[in-house]
Structure formats: C-alpha cells, structure tokens
Amino acid sequence: MITTRWCIAPLALFINAIAAIQYTPIDLNTAGGLGGDSDCALLLNGPGRSSQFDYTYNLLRGNNPYNGPHTCITYDAVNQAYLDARKRIHVSQPHGEYKPEDVATVGELSLDISLNLARTYGLSYEDIEKGLPLIDTSKTLMREVCPPYLSNVECRAGKYRRIDGLCTNLEHPTWGATNVPFTRLIGPLYADGMQAPRISVTGNDLPLSRVVSRTMHPDEGFHDHAGTVMVIAWGQFMDHDYTLTATPLDPRNRNDPEECCHRPPHLKHPYCNEIRIPEDDYFFRLFGVKCMDFVRSFPSPRPGCRLGSKVPFNTLTGVIDGNTIYGVTEKFSRKLRSGYGGKLRMNPVFAEYGLKELLPLKLDIPDEGCTRPNASMYCFEAGEIRVNEQLILTCMHTLMAREHNRLAEGLTQVNPHWDDETLFQEARRINIAQIQHITYNEFLPILLGKDVMEKFGILLQKDGYWDGYDSNVNPNVIDAFAAAAYRFGHSLLPTAVERWSKAHKFIASKRLSDLIRRPFDLYRAGIFDEYLMGLMNQVAQAMDDSITQEVTNHLFKKIGARFGMDLVSFNMQRGREFGIPGYMEYRKFCGLPGASTFDELFGSMPNETVRRYTSIFEHPSDVDLWSGGVSEKPLPGSMLGPTFACIIATQFSYSRRGDRFWYELPNQPSSFSPEQLQEVRKARLGRIICDNTDLIDTVQLYPMVLPDHEINPRVPCKSGVIPSIDLSKWAEYPQQNFAYDPILGKK
C-alpha cells in the first residue's frame, strides 16, 4: 500500500536537486532508431509537461502533437534516458549468479533513468511513486540488462523450496526471493523525492543520529522480569533469516568499507554517509572521535526492472526458510554440505572427548565479519554471513545445524534407501517447519501477546491443516520492519552475557562487546552448553528506550581499543537513508492517533521521554521510527508498544499467508501428511536444546521465559514431558523389506 501524499520536502528543493545532475540533451537524429515503440509508455494527468523531444519527434513524423488532457512519456524518451545513463554507469551482466553488487548496477541505472525522466517532465511525488513503475520497460532497451531472475523465470510446483526463494509464488516468481526490493507499507519520504535521506518537515536537517542516540537512549539498565536472553538469541537468529540490506562491501574482507571518515573526498566510496559526532559528545570526545563510518544501501532494480524512486534491497530470502543454516545460493549451499547422508559439514573438534561437533572453520575469507587475534585462529562458517557477529548468535547457528544433522541421521535409519539429496532436502524441510513452528508458538506469544496475534491472524492451529495461503500476499520483508521495528531487540541487550552450569548455577559473565565478532570461547570444551544454560537463565533487559553502552559506545570495538561504534546511531541513519517516514506516519498507518504537538504524545510514552524529544526535534513528525517505537509503553501482555507490534505482526502475517511452502498448508506438493504435521507440531525449542547439547539434562518448558515452579517448570530431558518428533511417520516402504528403528531421535 502506498500513501498518496506529497513528500515533506518543498517541490523547489526536489527540482533543484535533480536539475543539478548533468544529463545529455536528447539527440533527435538518433532517437528515431532506438528500437522502441514511440507510443505512450506512460500517460500523466494534465497537459503541457511533454518533453521537447516528444513534441518535436511526433511533429517530424507527421503526427499531430498530442494535446489531450494527459502528458505522454514515450518509449523513445525512456530509451534516450537509458542511453544517456549507460554513458555514466557500467552495468554488470554476469553469465551465472548475480551478486548484490551486480544487481546494484542495474538499480543505479534504473534510478538514473528515473531521475532523468523526473527532471525532464517535472514529475510530482505521486507521478514518481505511482506513475513511473507502470512503464513496461520490457518494451525498452532496459530489457538488455534486466537480470534474468527479475524478468523471465519459469516456475514449476515442486516438493522442496528453492534455496534462493524464487518461485515461492508461482505467479510472481520474485516474491520472497533473494536480491529483491524491500516492501514499503508507506511511500518513501526522501528529501529530494528520489533518493536523498529524509529531512525535517520544516525543511531543516534532522538532529544528528548520535544526538538522538545519546539524548533519547541512555544506559539506565532496567530489567524485564519475564523474558530470558533466549528471546534475544532467537529473535536475532530469525532476523538473520529475514533480512540483510545490500550495501557496498570492502573488497578485501567483505565488511563495510572501513574508511569513510578518514579518507579525502576524492578517495571516499560514493555511498559513504558518515555519522557525524558532535564535539561536546560525553563519550567520544574523550578519544577525539568526530565521525563514524557508515555506507548507504544499494538501489535495487524492481521486478521487471520497473522505474521509480530509490528502493533498497534484501540479499536474503523474504520467507522463513532457515537460510541461516542453508544459505541463499545453490553454490554456497552445496559448499555447506558434507555430500553424504544428507548432512552439513561440521568440525569434530571435540571428538576425543565424545562431545558434539562445532560449525566448520571459515577458511576462504577468514576476516569476513570476524576479529581474529592471530592468523591461526578461525571463525565459523554457516548459511548466513553474520554467524560470528556475537557469540550467542553463533550458539544458535550451531544448535540448528546440529539439529539438521540429527534429523538427517534419523531419516537415514527410517529410510536407508534414500540418497544424500533426498535426506538433505527432507531434513531441511522438517528443520524449516520446526523453526516456523517455534517462532509462532513460543517466540511471538512472548513478543506480541495473544491479543495482537489473534488480531493479525497469526495464532497457530492446534490440529488439522490451515488453508490460509493467499497468492496475492507478497511475503517480502517490509522496509520498516528491517530498518526499524525488528531492531527492537537492541533494547533488550544485556551489558554482559552469562554462563551457567547444568545445575542452573551462575558461573561467570563476559562483556557483550568482548563477544562481538569474537566467538572463540566455543573452542573450549563444554563452554557451548554453559552459554546455552545462560541464555535460558539470564533475564533480558526491559523493552524500553534505555540501551546498554556496550552497543552505543563499544560496538565492534577492536581488540585493545577503548571505544567502538554506536548501534542506535546506525538504526537512525539507516532509517533516514531508506527514506522511511517518521514514527508519526506509522502510528497513523496502524490506526493510532497522530500528534501535531509533543504534548499529544503524553500517555503513549514516559513523560521524561517526551520532554527529551522536545529538546532535540522541531516537530513530532520528525521523530525517527526506531526511536519512537522502542519508547512506547508496551501493550498489555506484550513486550512491544502498539506501533512496533503492528509492523512486526504485519510482517509475520505476510510470512505465513504469502509462503506456498508454509508447514501447515494442505494440497501443496510440499505439504506434510496429517500424521507428519502433528509430529511437527510437537517441536519445542527445549527439545532441540536437549537433543543437541552434551551435558544439559533439565530445561524449563519454555526456554524464552524464566523458569517458574508452577507455570514454566524445569523438567528432565528424558522425562518425555517435552515430546520428541517421531520420524517413523516419514518412513517410505520400498518393495524389499528392511529393518528400521521406529523410535527416532531417542537414541
């Protein structure tokens, strides 16, 4: 849904910004032979905006100049803008797989063409957002460079979902796929109507991202006495199943460009959008830091390579499909596999102790997303690139990779005639179903509460099939979910991460900033279980506007350094450069009352928070979505305020209704049998922890909630209270008889 309102920036600002770009005048001598149809590509309301090219070209051809009630943009004019853009932009056309940087070159080209047309025809916000995307670029020269996956994919219904997410929807092959644009709930608010980061409704600059961070989100250390740190661990694991914004990466170690701040302008990456630090900053001035490195997102081509304003894109698939475990390209997925028994490659580092395996070593680009103390120490490799971002995330990756291999072993017992590919795909299919079930059955009820889940239709059924698939629902990730709402977890982060013993006793803790990009503790035998025990026993911080300094001052801190970066500033900067409208627009979208004065926010958030907003923002409409969202008072029975609950519940509704492979569905090639579906419904995070750790023998029924003798008791893993999935329901009986173990997963 796109709102039909004009951008906050004055029209003159928009026209001046795009007029500054030097475009080549249209050459009438060559334009006629461009291979396009000179008919109207787009009719705009109101006469008199037709370009000089279109008017003269039609006159030369003997046509009567078009004087109707509309303005006509011809295909030839689009072609001319294309040829002009090609002079400036090198477009990648790889023969095989498109990498995000290849996709971005097509996005840059389509954005350049859109800017040219906007300038030539004096397009309004409405024309850019609703008109330009209607132009059929397959009838223009744009078809030469449009990536194949965006234009001509043939889909066939099959039992297993594709690794890259294509063909999740048979009619719209790119819905849910990798390297496609984020979905917008509300039209973007760019300062120039096209791509410049959002500014104030007054036309002035917004307060610096760092000023919002230090003023609105200080470290006050409150606790929420129900959720455990496991909520954060599962939440981040799911975030990395959903979203990774495409940005320029450093060519050596594939991290964001290290240098934006300390390079002269002519050597800076063109996407640099540094975060400025004010000179009076209470923390960073102590170290002389005046700037933080930050790069903007790549522009994306749209499906069919349609035109319009800048839209960022997601390098992951938009559906819940365990790409954290399996990757998003066929080539990389093959690399993660062992090639036998349907299993993933693992590292049997503790084999001599009889302990379970760790993830394999990351050998190809060892410094990617990893801070290594020396050249002989390696981080881990998994399906998602950020596996080493912080240690508890690495633990979740390890847990679910072990679960895949456990399922593959069990299926081998039940079906010894299955080959490696069948075992892998079936184990993957069950593992994804478990992830979907645990997310909606254990995680979302804590996060959103039952009332919100019921309102948005995301409560799971207890039995039978759920026939709710809608081929008109796009499961792609929402921009406001990726850049703001689902970053709610940053408020829950603890200052230190604790290790607990199998007897549920505290052992030790480590500062969060010392575990970011440094997962090396896991190479100590037995430590994995202690961190898992800590996740189930340590209380999370409260869901509020207080954020630990571990991530506002010490994020990605180098070894031996006394300061790092600021995650909250990143959140603000990302939302602004995405063109995401302010917090107030999303309140209105979600049916909540807006506010034209700060006083009207009293009651929605703490009084002190409102007072702080008045000290740095000129108008309530300027407040950034992430900042306003985490500051709201939670709904009853929910960890979130109404705005974030609305955006997140909308996303999870799309993820369920728009996924043809959703585990509860009937009548699909991928559907489970009724008996298999009932087994999948037994999936519990507690059981996965029991089955894939070495020493843990008691867990609470719901590990994301603190243990309680009555409501959430600790139970022995072997008691049978936490059920196991019986994989004998997956048994296929070939002609010859064979022995199989019907009690699977209970070895």
Secondary structure in CASP SS format (residue, H / E / C, confidence):
PFRMAT SS
TARGET T0000
AUTHOR 0000-0000-0000
METHOD secondary structure of the structure
MODEL  1
M C 1.00
I C 1.00
T C 1.00
T C 1.00
R C 1.00
W C 1.00
C C 1.00
I C 1.00
A C 1.00
P C 1.00
L H 1.00
A H 1.00
L H 1.00
F H 1.00
I H 1.00
N H 1.00
A H 1.00
I H 1.00
A H 1.00
A C 1.00
I C 1.00
Q C 1.00
Y C 1.00
T C 1.00
P C 1.00
I C 1.00
D C 1.00
L H 1.00
N H 1.00
T H 1.00
A H 1.00
G C 1.00
G C 1.00
L C 1.00
G C 1.00
G C 1.00
D C 1.00
S C 1.00
D C 1.00
C E 1.00
A E 1.00
L E 1.00
L E 1.00
L E 1.00
N E 1.00
G C 1.00
P C 1.00
G C 1.00
R C 1.00
S C 1.00
S C 1.00
Q H 1.00
F H 1.00
D H 1.00
Y H 1.00
T H 1.00
Y H 1.00
N H 1.00
L H 1.00
L H 1.00
R C 1.00
G C 1.00
N C 1.00
N C 1.00
P C 1.00
Y C 1.00
N C 1.00
G C 1.00
P C 1.00
H E 1.00
T E 1.00
C E 1.00
I E 1.00
T E 1.00
Y H 1.00
D H 1.00
A H 1.00
V H 1.00
N H 1.00
Q H 1.00
A H 1.00
Y H 1.00
L H 1.00
D H 1.00
A H 1.00
R H 1.00
K C 1.00
R C 1.00
I C 1.00
H C 1.00
V C 1.00
S C 1.00
Q C 1.00
P C 1.00
H C 1.00
G C 1.00
E C 1.00
Y C 1.00
K C 1.00
P H 1.00
E H 1.00
D H 1.00
V H 1.00
A H 1.00
T H 1.00
V H 1.00
G H 1.00
E H 1.00
L H 1.00
S H 1.00
L H 1.00
D H 1.00
I H 1.00
S H 1.00
L H 1.00
N H 1.00
L H 1.00
A H 1.00
R H 1.00
T H 1.00
Y H 1.00
G C 1.00
L C 1.00
S C 1.00
Y H 1.00
E H 1.00
D H 1.00
I H 1.00
E H 1.00
K H 1.00
G H 1.00
L H 1.00
P H 1.00
L H 1.00
I C 1.00
D C 1.00
T H 1.00
S H 1.00
K H 1.00
T C 1.00
L H 1.00
M H 1.00
R H 1.00
E H 1.00
V C 1.00
C C 1.00
P C 1.00
P H 1.00
Y H 1.00
L H 1.00
S H 1.00
N C 1.00
V C 1.00
E C 1.00
C C 1.00
R C 1.00
A C 1.00
G C 1.00
K C 1.00
Y C 1.00
R C 1.00
R C 1.00
I C 1.00
D C 1.00
G C 1.00
L C 1.00
C C 1.00
T C 1.00
N C 1.00
L C 1.00
E C 1.00
H C 1.00
P C 1.00
T C 1.00
W C 1.00
G C 1.00
A C 1.00
T C 1.00
N C 1.00
V E 1.00
P E 1.00
F C 1.00
T E 1.00
R C 1.00
L C 1.00
I C 1.00
G C 1.00
P C 1.00
L C 1.00
Y C 1.00
A C 1.00
D C 1.00
G C 1.00
M C 1.00
Q C 1.00
A C 1.00
P C 1.00
R C 1.00
I C 1.00
S C 1.00
V C 1.00
T C 1.00
G C 1.00
N C 1.00
D C 1.00
L C 1.00
P C 1.00
L C 1.00
S H 1.00
R H 1.00
V H 1.00
V H 1.00
S H 1.00
R H 1.00
T H 1.00
M H 1.00
H C 1.00
P C 1.00
D C 1.00
E C 1.00
G C 1.00
F C 1.00
H E 1.00
D E 1.00
H E 1.00
A E 1.00
G E 1.00
T E 1.00
V H 1.00
M H 1.00
V H 1.00
I H 1.00
A H 1.00
W H 1.00
G H 1.00
Q H 1.00
F H 1.00
M H 1.00
D H 1.00
H H 1.00
D H 1.00
Y H 1.00
T C 1.00
L C 1.00
T E 1.00
A C 1.00
T C 1.00
P C 1.00
L C 1.00
D C 1.00
P C 1.00
R C 1.00
N C 1.00
R C 1.00
N C 1.00
D C 1.00
P C 1.00
E C 1.00
E C 1.00
C C 1.00
C C 1.00
H C 1.00
R C 1.00
P C 1.00
P H 1.00
H H 1.00
L H 1.00
K C 1.00
H C 1.00
P C 1.00
Y C 1.00
C E 1.00
N C 1.00
E C 1.00
I E 1.00
R E 1.00
I C 1.00
P C 1.00
E C 1.00
D C 1.00
D C 1.00
Y C 1.00
F C 1.00
F H 1.00
R H 1.00
L H 1.00
F H 1.00
G C 1.00
V C 1.00
K C 1.00
C E 1.00
M E 1.00
D C 1.00
F C 1.00
V E 1.00
R C 1.00
S C 1.00
F C 1.00
P C 1.00
S C 1.00
P C 1.00
R C 1.00
P H 1.00
G H 1.00
C H 1.00
R C 1.00
L C 1.00
G C 1.00
S C 1.00
K C 1.00
V C 1.00
P C 1.00
F E 1.00
N E 1.00
T C 1.00
L C 1.00
T C 1.00
G C 1.00
V C 1.00
I C 1.00
D C 1.00
G C 1.00
N H 1.00
T H 1.00
I H 1.00
Y H 1.00
G C 1.00
V C 1.00
T C 1.00
E H 1.00
K H 1.00
F H 1.00
S H 1.00
R H 1.00
K H 1.00
L H 1.00
R E 1.00
S C 1.00
G C 1.00
Y C 1.00
G C 1.00
G C 1.00
K C 1.00
L E 1.00
R C 1.00
M C 1.00
N E 1.00
P C 1.00
V C 1.00
F C 1.00
A H 1.00
E H 1.00
Y H 1.00
G C 1.00
L C 1.00
K C 1.00
E C 1.00
L E 1.00
L C 1.00
P C 1.00
L E 1.00
K C 1.00
L C 1.00
D C 1.00
I C 1.00
P C 1.00
D C 1.00
E C 1.00
G C 1.00
C C 1.00
T C 1.00
R C 1.00
P C 1.00
N C 1.00
A C 1.00
S C 1.00
M C 1.00
Y C 1.00
C C 1.00
F E 1.00
E C 1.00
A C 1.00
G C 1.00
E C 1.00
I C 1.00
R C 1.00
V C 1.00
N C 1.00
E C 1.00
Q E 1.00
L H 1.00
I H 1.00
L H 1.00
T H 1.00
C H 1.00
M H 1.00
H H 1.00
T H 1.00
L H 1.00
M H 1.00
A H 1.00
R H 1.00
E H 1.00
H H 1.00
N H 1.00
R H 1.00
L H 1.00
A H 1.00
E H 1.00
G H 1.00
L H 1.00
T H 1.00
Q H 1.00
V H 1.00
N C 1.00
P C 1.00
H C 1.00
W C 1.00
D C 1.00
D H 1.00
E H 1.00
T H 1.00
L H 1.00
F H 1.00
Q H 1.00
E H 1.00
A H 1.00
R H 1.00
R H 1.00
I H 1.00
N H 1.00
I H 1.00
A H 1.00
Q H 1.00
I H 1.00
Q H 1.00
H H 1.00
I H 1.00
T H 1.00
Y H 1.00
N H 1.00
E H 1.00
F H 1.00
L H 1.00
P H 1.00
I H 1.00
L H 1.00
L C 1.00
G C 1.00
K H 1.00
D H 1.00
V H 1.00
M H 1.00
E H 1.00
K H 1.00
F C 1.00
G C 1.00
I C 1.00
L C 1.00
L C 1.00
Q C 1.00
K C 1.00
D C 1.00
G C 1.00
Y C 1.00
W C 1.00
D C 1.00
G C 1.00
Y C 1.00
D C 1.00
S C 1.00
N C 1.00
V C 1.00
N C 1.00
P C 1.00
N C 1.00
V C 1.00
I E 1.00
D H 1.00
A H 1.00
F H 1.00
A H 1.00
A H 1.00
A C 1.00
A H 1.00
Y H 1.00
R H 1.00
F H 1.00
G H 1.00
H H 1.00
S H 1.00
L C 1.00
L C 1.00
P C 1.00
T C 1.00
A E 1.00
V E 1.00
E E 1.00
R E 1.00
W E 1.00
S C 1.00
K C 1.00
A C 1.00
H C 1.00
K C 1.00
F E 1.00
I E 1.00
A E 1.00
S E 1.00
K E 1.00
R E 1.00
L H 1.00
S H 1.00
D H 1.00
L C 1.00
I E 1.00
R C 1.00
R C 1.00
P C 1.00
F H 1.00
D H 1.00
L H 1.00
Y H 1.00
R C 1.00
A C 1.00
G C 1.00
I H 1.00
F H 1.00
D H 1.00
E H 1.00
Y H 1.00
L H 1.00
M H 1.00
G H 1.00
L H 1.00
M H 1.00
N H 1.00
Q C 1.00
V E 1.00
A E 1.00
Q E 1.00
A C 1.00
M C 1.00
D C 1.00
D C 1.00
S C 1.00
I C 1.00
T C 1.00
Q H 1.00
E H 1.00
V H 1.00
T H 1.00
N C 1.00
H C 1.00
L E 1.00
F C 1.00
K C 1.00
K C 1.00
I C 1.00
G C 1.00
A C 1.00
R C 1.00
F C 1.00
G C 1.00
M E 1.00
D C 1.00
L H 1.00
V H 1.00
S H 1.00
F H 1.00
N H 1.00
M H 1.00
Q H 1.00
R H 1.00
G H 1.00
R H 1.00
E H 1.00
F C 1.00
G C 1.00
I C 1.00
P C 1.00
G C 1.00
Y H 1.00
M H 1.00
E H 1.00
Y H 1.00
R H 1.00
K H 1.00
F H 1.00
C C 1.00
G C 1.00
L C 1.00
P C 1.00
G C 1.00
A C 1.00
S C 1.00
T C 1.00
F H 1.00
D H 1.00
E H 1.00
L H 1.00
F E 1.00
G C 1.00
S C 1.00
M E 1.00
P C 1.00
N H 1.00
E H 1.00
T H 1.00
V H 1.00
R H 1.00
R H 1.00
Y H 1.00
T H 1.00
S H 1.00
I H 1.00
F C 1.00
E C 1.00
H C 1.00
P H 1.00
S H 1.00
D H 1.00
V C 1.00
D C 1.00
L H 1.00
W H 1.00
S H 1.00
G H 1.00
G H 1.00
V H 1.00
S H 1.00
E C 1.00
K C 1.00
P C 1.00
L C 1.00
P C 1.00
G C 1.00
S C 1.00
M C 1.00
L C 1.00
G C 1.00
P H 1.00
T H 1.00
F H 1.00
A H 1.00
C H 1.00
I H 1.00
I H 1.00
A H 1.00
T H 1.00
Q H 1.00
F H 1.00
S H 1.00
Y H 1.00
S H 1.00
R H 1.00
R H 1.00
G C 1.00
D C 1.00
R C 1.00
F C 1.00
W C 1.00
Y C 1.00
E C 1.00
L C 1.00
P C 1.00
N C 1.00
Q C 1.00
P C 1.00
S C 1.00
S C 1.00
F C 1.00
S C 1.00
P H 1.00
E H 1.00
Q H 1.00
L H 1.00
Q H 1.00
E H 1.00
V H 1.00
R C 1.00
K C 1.00
A C 1.00
R C 1.00
L H 1.00
G H 1.00
R H 1.00
I H 1.00
I H 1.00
C H 1.00
D H 1.00
N H 1.00
T C 1.00
D C 1.00
L C 1.00
I C 1.00
D C 1.00
T E 1.00
V E 1.00
Q E 1.00
L C 1.00
Y C 1.00
P C 1.00
M C 1.00
V E 1.00
L C 1.00
P C 1.00
D E 1.00
H C 1.00
E C 1.00
I C 1.00
N E 1.00
P C 1.00
R E 1.00
V E 1.00
P E 1.00
C H 1.00
K H 1.00
S H 1.00
G C 1.00
V C 1.00
I C 1.00
P C 1.00
S C 1.00
I C 1.00
D C 1.00
L H 1.00
S H 1.00
K H 1.00
W H 1.00
A C 1.00
E C 1.00
Y C 1.00
P C 1.00
Q C 1.00
Q C 1.00
N C 1.00
F C 1.00
A C 1.00
Y C 1.00
D C 1.00
P C 1.00
I C 1.00
L C 1.00
G C 1.00
K C 1.00
K C 1.00
END
